[in-house]
Amino acid sequence: MASQTKLAISEEEGDLLLRVRRGGEGWQVLVRLSPRPLATRPWRVANMPGALNGPVAAAMNALTYPQPTDCYLNIACGSGSLLAERAAVGPPALLAGCDLNPEALRAAQANTGGAAVLTHADAAHLPYPSATFDVLTCDLPWGQLVGSHVGNAQLYPALLAEAGRVARPQARFALITHDIRLLEQTLANQTAWQTTERLKIRQGNIQPAIFILEKV
Ligand SMILES: C[S@@+](CC[C@H](N)C(=O)[O-])C[C@H]1O[C@@H](n2cnc3c(N)ncnc32)[C@H](O)[C@@H]1O
């Protein structure tokens, strides 16, 4: 390829990345035309283990059909990927996030540049009045890098119930997890939320799912 294209091979500094790999019954060629991966976001100045991929966060927000009048809450916001991506498409009326981990909240503060109202709070006891938010998002603990399956079995039902309390009627709620069966079981055992979409995505070797819910 180098001789055909007259391009020099550079292991570290190349501006064109070609990856050839087996895929299905044939081969796949992946092409990256810029030196930085698409997932590199200018707003990310603080990282945390388990931080959500920027384009995935952008896709989740797009699935909530963002409006400038939205009161938006990101539960368990971690380093604030969903908040930063939401701010990037134009500020909503209220941009709020909460997390139990103070270090995550400091990272979210840095990544959102102060655009979000951040609160130290447990997702099972949210410090907001009932029927406040039009849009909610949550990158749940997947039970791998963050949290555990046993912990999730307690957290998911409590979180969905509290999200239901603080959501306005017809609110839109985008969630992502790799603990998919647990979230499906939790959704089947509650009545506050109705599932409108379920999308499997591929992230490296794992396939988490995005759920879009509507407040009943
Ligand atoms: C998968 S991480 C979120 C990562 C985030 N989307 C980001 O981009 O950095 C899940 C988050 O849930 C938080 N968390 C776990 N249990 C919680 C609880 N009971 N209440 C609030 N936050 C919780 C963790 O501190 C962690 O930041």
The ligand as an SDF file (V2000), in Angstrom:
LIG
                    3D

 27 29  0  0  0  0  0  0  0  0999 V2000
  -20.6730    4.3370   34.2090 C   0  0  0  0  0  0  0  0  0  0  0  0
  -20.3010    5.5890   35.3650 S   0  0  0  0  0  0  0  0  0  0  0  0
  -20.8510    7.0600   34.5390 C   0  0  0  0  0  0  0  0  0  0  0  0
  -19.7730    7.5780   33.6510 C   0  0  0  0  0  0  0  0  0  0  0  0
  -20.1350    8.8950   33.0090 C   0  0  0  0  0  0  0  0  0  0  0  0
  -21.1580    8.7650   32.0020 N   0  0  0  0  0  0  0  0  0  0  0  0
  -18.8960    9.5390   32.4040 C   0  0  0  0  0  0  0  0  0  0  0  0
  -18.8740    9.7820   31.1940 O   0  0  0  0  0  0  0  0  0  0  0  0
  -17.9130    9.7400   33.1360 O   0  0  0  0  0  0  0  0  0  0  0  0
  -21.5560    5.3870   36.5580 C   0  0  0  0  0  0  0  0  0  0  0  0
  -21.5680    6.4460   37.6330 C   0  0  0  0  0  0  0  0  0  0  0  0
  -22.5800    6.0850   38.5860 O   0  0  0  0  0  0  0  0  0  0  0  0
  -22.2010    6.6250   39.8230 C   0  0  0  0  0  0  0  0  0  0  0  0
  -23.0360    5.9980   40.8430 N   0  0  0  0  0  0  0  0  0  0  0  0
  -23.0140    4.7200   41.2580 C   0  0  0  0  0  0  0  0  0  0  0  0
  -23.9590    4.5030   42.1760 N   0  0  0  0  0  0  0  0  0  0  0  0
  -24.6040    5.6890   42.3460 C   0  0  0  0  0  0  0  0  0  0  0  0
  -25.6800    6.1210   43.1430 C   0  0  0  0  0  0  0  0  0  0  0  0
  -26.2990    5.2960   43.9890 N   0  0  0  0  0  0  0  0  0  0  0  0
  -26.0880    7.3980   43.0570 N   0  0  0  0  0  0  0  0  0  0  0  0
  -25.4560    8.2650   42.2150 C   0  0  0  0  0  0  0  0  0  0  0  0
  -24.4420    7.9220   41.4310 N   0  0  0  0  0  0  0  0  0  0  0  0
  -24.0100    6.6510   41.4910 C   0  0  0  0  0  0  0  0  0  0  0  0
  -20.7180    6.3440   39.9090 C   0  0  0  0  0  0  0  0  0  0  0  0
  -20.0730    7.1890   40.8400 O   0  0  0  0  0  0  0  0  0  0  0  0
  -20.2820    6.5910   38.4590 C   0  0  0  0  0  0  0  0  0  0  0  0
  -19.8100    7.9150   38.2970 O   0  0  0  0  0  0  0  0  0  0  0  0
  1  2  1  0
  2  3  1  0
  2 10  1  0
  3  4  1  0
  4  5  1  0
  5  6  1  0
  5  7  1  0
  7  8  2  0
  7  9  1  0
 10 11  1  0
 11 12  1  0
 11 26  1  0
 12 13  1  0
 13 14  1  0
 13 24  1  0
 14 15  1  0
 14 23  1  0
 15 16  2  0
 16 17  1  0
 17 18  1  0
 17 23  2  0
 18 19  1  0
 18 20  2  0
 20 21  1  0
 21 22  2  0
 22 23  1  0
 24 25  1  0
 24 26  1  0
 26 27  1  0
M  CHG  2   2   1   9  -1
M  END
$$$$
